[in-house]
Amino acid sequence: MVTINDSDANELGIKDGDRILLRNELGEVEVIAKLSNDVPQRVLWSPRQLVGLNKQSQNVLIKTETQRLRGEPYLTKLLLK
């Protein structure tokens, strides 16, 4: 399950409970959409341990290399299509 802002969902034609595909150049995860104004616009929220309906962990969307300066993973933002 991924929580998406109501306004963003309406703009994208997504309804509560719809199956949606999150994807980028690294992979894709199929999830159920939960609409809520508890998350800001242009933000998706999911539990850290999310595994999609296609049995893929959301971690397939994250680069494995770390940032040069602090050695942390690139978790601050992801561009999804």
Beta strands, then each sheet from edge to edge (+ up, - down):
strand 1: 2-4
strand 2: 19-24
strand 3: 27-35
strand 4: 44-45
sheet 1: 2+ 3- 1- 4+
end
